[in-house]
């Protein structure tokens, strides 16, 4: 697990040019294994080719090229995963034993796509059968705190996933709302704010959560302060201005963790979209007292909900401005569920575009939203239904794998925790690409083609090259 104490909240290792073994030996005749997922084919993370490197020639403007320089490395890879919500656990509980095993292996094993990150909610979110907390209403001293409800379905599912992940597990949690009595609107739903007189009680609540989950043998890597702190939702939500989140972190949550012996737990701020992320980072990270408690900043992708473009430049600006702070993608899903569109390819391409560009912007880890939902895109107690990479048809007990599952797998299956991102660019915008070098020296280059045409391209690694063809609307992982 990645952890650090409050006196040294540093970024994951970013080596200098001598931090990785330079590619000085010849790559001539070295194999390049190519794995492909492609629309209108049977290719789903399928090994489709095995090429070899030759000495490179000067690329021309007529050729399309992907340039990889392993001598230039950047952030350390934390992992990829998704959220085990009450909704996911509810649907999982309806599956037969064989389908449960298939599902867990599909996500968390070498046979599947090797997830190692799990996010969950601190008590309820919208994805579940209803709202709940861990205390009786009005219990500001938290004497009635209990996670018994989570022990019924959620925690057993987390434990089974954890058993497959083993030592690489990164488990973190996010609250959607404090209990109603702690808020200005006396309601877990519809926004509202944390009342100042409950700042300490609410900080203590996180401690109780961590202690309770760790008593269940689930090691907690960290928490985010608040899911979507600038969104008044019809479901569980709570508003923090940048200044309010900064002050809660530096005056309450950070010191409370420290006093409780939880100074090694990582605290992630913001946990909302890329559009407003810069103001939040500037406000919190420019304050030395707040900054020392913050491991980094989390973000979602929903700034595109009204047709806008993803704001990747904001991530790059934060990484340049605050290089010791980490970027973590904490949630994304395809909204507006439609049961006739499980295989809609644009959903997968949204994942591919985000993951490539988020990683190229300095992101260390990537967390999808629900790992499992039912045939209606739920359950969700306020009918906020959406897609997941895998759905279960609870009427038949069958699992439905969407293209998004396989696109995510092009990263998570091959890139290992501790890998370093490698300098990667393309000569044409028709292709998008990123690369990582695993701790054993193996390099993984992911290439995506969103066009309607097959594209032949050169992969140039220093003075060596190999030529490959990527089908239309496809993703490839090149492993060498």
C-alpha positions in Angstrom: 0.0 0.0 0.0 1.1 3.6 -0.6 1.1 5.6 2.6 2.9 8.6 4.1 2.7 10.5 7.3 1.4 14.0 7.7 4.9 15.5 8.0 5.8 14.2 4.6 2.7 14.1 2.3 4.7 13.7 -1.0 3.8 12.7 -4.5 4.3 9.2 -5.7 7.9 8.7 -6.8 8.9 10.8 -9.9 12.4 9.8 -10.9 14.9 11.8 -12.7 16.2 10.6 -16.0 18.3 8.0 -14.2 15.4 6.6 -12.3 14.6 3.8 -14.9 17.0 1.6 -16.8 17.7 3.3 -20.1 16.8 1.4 -23.2 20.4 1.1 -24.4 20.4 -2.5 -25.6 19.2 -3.4 -29.0 15.5 -4.1 -29.5 16.2 -5.7 -32.8 14.0 -8.9 -33.1 12.5 -8.2 -29.7 8.8 -9.2 -29.7 5.9 -6.8 -29.5 2.6 -8.5 -28.4 -0.5 -6.7 -29.7 -3.8 -7.0 -27.9 -6.9 -5.6 -29.6 -10.6 -4.7 -28.9 -12.4 -3.6 -32.0 -15.9 -2.7 -33.0 -17.8 -5.0 -35.3 -15.3 -7.8 -34.6 -14.9 -10.6 -32.1 -11.7 -9.0 -30.7 -12.1 -8.3 -27.0 -8.6 -7.9 -25.4 -7.6 -10.5 -28.0 -4.0 -11.2 -28.9 -4.1 -10.3 -32.6 -0.5 -10.0 -33.6 3.1 -10.5 -32.6 5.6 -8.1 -34.3 9.3 -7.5 -33.9 11.4 -4.4 -33.7 13.8 -3.4 -36.5 16.1 -0.4 -36.9 14.0 2.7 -37.4 14.1 4.9 -40.5 13.3 8.6 -40.5 9.4 8.9 -40.3 7.8 11.0 -43.0 4.8 13.3 -42.8 2.9 10.8 -44.9 3.3 8.2 -42.2 1.5 8.1 -38.8 3.8 7.4 -35.9 3.7 6.9 -32.1 6.9 8.1 -30.5 8.0 6.5 -27.2 11.0 7.7 -25.2 11.6 5.3 -22.2 14.4 7.6 -21.0 11.9 10.2 -20.0 9.6 9.0 -17.2 7.0 10.7 -15.1 4.4 9.8 -12.4 4.2 6.4 -10.6 1.1 4.4 -11.3 -1.1 3.7 -8.4 -3.7 1.5 -10.1 -7.2 1.2 -11.7 -10.5 0.1 -10.2 -14.1 0.9 -9.6 -16.6 1.5 -6.8 -18.3 -1.3 -4.8 -21.5 0.6 -3.9 -24.5 -0.7 -2.1 -26.1 -1.0 -5.5 -23.3 -3.2 -6.8 -23.4 -5.4 -3.7 -27.2 -5.7 -4.0 -27.0 -6.9 -7.6 -24.0 -9.1 -6.8 -26.1 -10.9 -4.1 -28.7 -11.9 -6.7 -26.2 -13.8 -8.8 -25.6 -17.6 -8.6 -22.3 -18.8 -7.1 -20.8 -19.5 -10.5 -21.7 -16.1 -11.8 -20.3 -14.4 -8.7 -17.0 -16.2 -9.2 -17.0 -15.3 -12.9 -17.7 -11.6 -12.1 -15.0 -11.3 -9.4 -12.3 -13.0 -11.6 -13.4 -10.8 -14.5 -12.4 -7.7 -12.5 -9.8 -8.8 -10.0 -7.7 -11.6 -11.4 -5.0 -12.3 -14.0 -7.8 -14.0 -16.0 -9.7 -10.7 -16.1 -8.5 -7.1 -16.0 -6.6 -6.9 -12.7 -8.4 -4.1 -10.9 -6.6 -3.1 -7.6 -8.5 0.0 -6.6 -11.8 -0.1 -4.7 -13.8 3.0 -3.8 -16.9 2.9 -1.5 -19.2 5.3 0.1 -19.2 6.4 3.8 -22.8 5.3 4.6 -25.2 5.8 1.7 -25.0 7.3 -1.8 -27.7 7.5 -4.4 -26.7 4.0 -5.7 -28.5 1.9 -3.2 -32.1 1.1 -2.0 -32.3 4.2 0.3 -30.5 6.6 2.5 -28.8 5.5 5.8 -26.1 6.6 8.2 -24.1 4.7 10.8 -25.6 6.4 13.8 -29.0 7.2 15.2 -30.3 10.6 14.3 -29.1 13.3 16.7 -26.2 11.2 18.1 -23.4 13.9 17.9 -21.2 11.8 20.2 -21.4 8.9 17.8 -22.2 6.4 20.6 -24.5 4.4 18.3 -21.9 4.2 15.5 -22.2 0.8 13.7 -21.5 -0.5 10.2 -23.8 -3.5 10.7 -25.7 -2.6 7.5 -22.6 -2.7 5.4 -21.7 -6.1 6.8 -24.8 -7.7 5.2 -23.8 -7.4 1.5 -21.3 -4.6 0.9 -18.4 -5.8 3.1 -18.6 -9.4 2.1 -18.3 -8.4 -1.5 -15.3 -6.1 -0.8 -13.6 -9.0 1.1 -14.0 -11.4 -1.8 -12.5 -8.8 -4.1 -9.7 -8.1 -1.6 -8.8 -11.7 -1.5 -8.0 -11.7 -5.2 -6.2 -8.3 -5.2 -4.0 -9.2 -2.2 -1.0 -6.9 -1.6 -1.8 -4.3 -4.3 -5.1 -3.2 -2.8 -5.9 0.6 -2.7 -9.2 1.0 -0.8 -10.6 4.4 -0.2 -14.0 5.9 0.8 -16.0 9.0 0.1 -19.0 10.6 2.0 -22.0 11.9 0.0 -23.5 13.7 2.9 -23.2 14.0 6.7 -26.3 12.9 8.7 -29.2 15.2 8.3 -29.1 16.7 11.8 -25.5 17.9 11.1 -26.6 20.0 8.1 -28.1 23.4 7.4 -31.1 21.9 5.5 -31.7 19.0 8.0 -31.7 16.7 5.0 -29.1 14.3 3.6 -30.4 15.1 0.1 -30.6 18.4 -1.8 -27.3 19.9 -0.9 -27.1 21.9 2.3 -23.9 22.5 4.3 -22.2 21.0 7.3 -23.1 23.1 10.4 -20.0 24.6 12.0 -20.9 23.1 15.4 -20.6 19.6 13.9 -17.1 20.0 12.3 -15.4 17.9 15.0 -18.2 15.3 15.2 -18.0 14.8 11.4 -14.2 14.5 11.5 -14.6 11.9 14.2 -17.1 10.0 12.0 -14.4 9.4 9.3 -12.1 8.0 12.1 -14.9 5.7 13.3 -15.5 4.5 9.7 -11.8 3.7 9.2 -11.5 1.9 12.5 -14.6 -0.1 11.8 -13.6 -1.2 8.3 -10.0 -2.1 9.4 -11.5 -4.2 12.2 -13.1 -6.1 9.4 -9.6 -6.7 7.9 -10.1 -4.1 5.1 -7.1 -1.8 5.2 -8.1 1.8 4.3 -5.7 3.7 2.1 -7.5 7.0 2.5 -10.6 9.1 2.1 -11.9 12.0 0.0 -13.4 14.8 2.0 -16.7 15.1 0.1 -18.1 13.7 -3.1 -19.0 16.5 -5.5 -18.8 19.4 -3.0 -20.2 22.0 -5.5 -23.3 20.0 -6.7 -26.8 20.4 -5.1 -28.2 17.0 -6.1 -31.6 15.4 -5.5 -29.7 12.6 -3.8 -27.2 12.7 -0.9 -25.0 15.8 -1.3 -23.3 18.5 0.7 -21.7 21.8 -0.4 -18.3 23.1 0.6 -16.7 26.2 -0.8 -13.0 26.0 -1.4 -12.4 27.9 1.8 -14.7 25.7 3.8 -13.1 22.5 2.5 -9.6 24.0 3.2 -10.5 24.9 6.8 -12.3 21.6 7.5 -9.1 19.8 6.3 -6.6 21.9 8.2 -8.5 22.5 11.4 -10.5 19.3 11.9 -10.0 16.3 9.6 -6.2 16.4 9.3 -5.5 17.0 13.0 -8.1 14.5 14.0 -6.5 11.8 11.8 -3.1 12.7 13.3 -4.4 12.5 16.9 -6.1 9.2 16.3 -3.0 7.5 14.9 -4.3 7.7 11.4 -1.7 10.1 10.0 -0.7 7.5 7.4 -4.1 7.7 5.8 -4.3 9.7 2.5 -6.7 12.6 2.2 -7.9 13.6 -1.2 -9.6 17.0 -1.8 -12.2 18.2 -4.3 -13.5 14.9 -5.7 -15.5 16.7 -8.4 -15.2 17.8 -12.0 -12.2 19.1 -13.9 -13.8 22.4 -14.8 -13.6 24.1 -11.3 -10.6 22.0 -10.1 -8.0 24.8 -10.4 -9.7 27.1 -7.9 -10.0 24.3 -5.4 -6.3 23.3 -5.8 -5.1 26.9 -5.6 -7.1 27.6 -2.4 -6.1 24.5 -0.5 -2.6 23.8 -1.8 -1.5 27.5 -1.4 -2.2 27.1 2.4 0.8 25.4 4.0 -1.3 24.1 7.0 -3.9 22.6 4.7 -1.5 21.4 2.1 0.5 19.2 4.5 -2.6 17.0 5.1 -3.6 16.6 1.5 -2.1 13.7 -0.5 -3.6 15.1 -3.7 -6.8 16.1 -5.5 -9.5 13.9 -7.0 -11.7 14.6 -10.0 -14.7 13.4 -12.1 -15.5 13.8 -15.8 -19.0 15.2 -15.7 -18.0 18.7 -16.9 -18.9 17.2 -20.3 -22.6 16.5 -19.4 -23.9 19.6 -21.3 -21.7 18.8 -24.4 -18.5 20.5 -23.2 -15.0 19.2 -23.8 -13.0 17.5 -21.1 -10.7 20.0 -19.4 -7.4 18.1 -19.4 -5.4 21.3 -19.4 -6.6 22.1 -15.9 -5.0 18.8 -14.7 -1.7 19.7 -16.4 -1.8 23.1 -14.8 -2.2 21.7 -11.3 0.6 19.2 -11.8 2.9 22.0 -13.0 1.8 24.3 -10.2 1.9 21.7 -7.3 4.2 18.9 -8.5 4.3 17.2 -5.0 0.5 16.7 -5.1 -1.1 13.8 -6.8 -4.0 13.6 -9.3 -6.6 10.8 -8.9 -9.6 10.1 -11.1 -12.2 9.3 -8.5 -15.4 8.8 -10.6 -16.9 8.5 -14.0 -19.8 6.7 -15.7 -21.9 7.0 -18.8 -25.1 8.7 -17.8 -28.6 8.4 -19.2 -29.0 4.6 -19.1 -30.7 2.9 -22.0 -31.0 -0.9 -21.9 -30.8 -1.1 -25.7 -27.4 0.5 -25.7 -25.2 -1.9 -23.7 -22.8 -2.3 -26.7 -22.7 1.4 -27.7 -19.1 1.9 -28.7 -18.9 5.6 -28.0 -19.3 4.8 -24.3 -16.0 2.8 -24.4 -14.3 5.5 -26.4 -15.2 8.1 -23.8 -13.4 5.9 -21.3 -10.4 5.5 -23.6 -10.1 9.2 -24.3 -10.3 10.1 -20.6 -7.9 7.5 -19.4 -5.2 8.3 -22.0 -5.5 12.0 -21.5 -5.8 11.9 -17.7 -2.7 9.7 -17.5 -0.8 12.0 -19.9 -1.8 14.9 -17.7 -0.1 13.4 -14.6 -2.9 11.3 -13.1 -1.6 8.4 -10.9 -4.8 6.3 -10.6 -8.2 5.9 -12.2 -11.4 4.8 -10.5 -14.6 4.0 -12.4 -18.0 4.3 -10.7 -20.2 1.3 -10.1 -18.5 -2.0 -11.1 -21.9 -3.7 -11.4 -25.5 -2.6 -12.0 -28.7 -4.4 -12.9 -30.6 -4.4 -16.2 -32.2 -1.1 -15.3 -29.0 0.7 -14.5 -29.6 0.6 -10.8 -30.7 0.1 -8.1 -30.8 3.9 -7.4 -33.2 5.3 -4.8 -33.7 8.5 -6.7 -33.8 6.9 -10.2 -30.4 8.4 -11.3 -29.7 5.3 -13.5 -26.5 4.9 -15.5 -24.2 2.4 -17.2 -21.6 0.2 -15.6 -18.8 -1.8 -17.5 -20.7 -5.0 -16.5 -24.4 -5.3 -15.9 -26.4 -8.3 -14.5 -29.7 -9.2 -15.9 -31.4 -10.2 -12.6 -34.3 -11.9 -14.5 -31.9 -14.4 -16.1 -28.8 -14.2 -13.8 -26.6 -13.5 -16.8 -23.7 -11.0 -17.0 -23.5 -8.4 -19.7 -20.0 -7.2 -20.6 -20.0 -3.8 -22.3 -17.2 -2.5 -24.6 -16.2 -0.1 -21.7 -15.0 -3.1 -19.6 -12.6 -4.1 -22.3 -11.3 -0.6 -23.0 -10.5 -0.2 -19.3 -8.8 -3.5 -19.4 -6.3 -2.4 -22.0 -4.8 -0.4 -19.2 -5.5 -2.3 -16.0 -4.7 -5.7 -17.3 -1.2 -4.9 -18.4 0.1 -1.8 -16.4 1.3 -2.8 -12.9 1.2 -0.8 -9.7 4.6 1.0 -9.4 4.9 1.5 -13.2 6.2 4.8 -14.4 4.6 6.8 -17.2 6.8 7.1 -20.3 7.1 10.0 -22.7 4.7 9.2 -25.6 3.4 11.3 -28.4 1.6 10.8 -31.8 2.2 12.5 -35.1 -1.5 12.7 -35.9 -4.6 13.4 -33.8 -6.3 10.4 -35.3 -4.5 8.3 -32.8 -4.3 8.8 -29.0 -1.7 7.0 -26.9 0.1 6.7 -23.6 2.8 4.3 -22.2 4.0 3.0 -18.9 7.1 1.0 -18.0 6.3 -1.7 -15.4 8.7 -2.4 -12.5 10.1 -5.4 -14.4 11.1 -3.2 -17.3 8.3 -4.3 -19.6 6.6 -1.4 -21.5 2.9 -1.1 -22.3 1.8 1.3 -25.0 -1.9 1.9 -25.4 -3.2 3.2 -28.7 -6.8 4.2 -29.5 -8.4 4.8 -32.9 -11.7 6.6 -32.9 -12.0 7.0 -36.7 -13.9 4.9 -39.2 -10.7 3.8 -40.9 -8.0 1.3 -40.3 -4.7 3.1 -39.6 -1.2 1.8 -40.2 1.3 3.3 -37.8 4.9 3.1 -36.7 5.7 2.5 -33.1 9.2 4.2 -32.6 11.0 3.4 -29.4 14.3 5.4 -29.5 16.1 4.1 -32.7 13.9 1.1 -33.1 10.5 0.7 -34.8 7.7 -1.8 -35.5 4.8 -1.3 -37.9 1.2 -2.2 -36.9 -2.3 -1.7 -38.1 -5.1 -0.6 -35.8 -8.7 -1.3 -36.9 -11.4 1.4 -36.9 -13.0 2.2 -33.6 -10.5 0.1 -31.6 -8.1 0.0 -28.7 -4.7 -1.8 -28.7 -2.2 -2.6 -26.0 1.3 -3.2 -27.3 3.5 -5.1 -24.7 7.2 -5.3 -25.2 
